[in-house]
Amino acid sequence: MASVYVTYTDFRFRRIPDYISLSLFFPLLLYRMIEGTIISYVPGFILTAGFLFLIAYFTNGGVGGGDIKLMAAYSLYLPLAGSVFVLISSHIYGLLYGLVFLLFKKKRVEIPMAPGFLLGFILFFCLQI
């Protein structure tokens, strides 16, 4: 339910509330540590959240901090393949979203990434056999 709310706020206001991203992240982190499986989620965390962090760093904010924190939370829930799938599918969503705005001659558009993350998350679980 939190992911749906975050998707709404990102789409409507271009903001992802920290209290929601962090309320997803820290309980999952604690759970993975207690469960003893945190090591198997670290590669997905570093690859996906780290990738978004690097984009934000080198583009001076091309990706928002809320997007990074939300992807970090998803990466603690999903296996490596799922995290990468969500990251790739969210960027495909972003590309399509941006292309639609280019057709209407908008020069600059802020792309809400939370809807793409949620879409990728749902698709990953739907496409699993």
Salt bridges, closest charged atoms under 4 A:
ASP18 OD1 - LYS69 NZ 2.50
GLU35 OE1 - ARG32 NH1 2.91
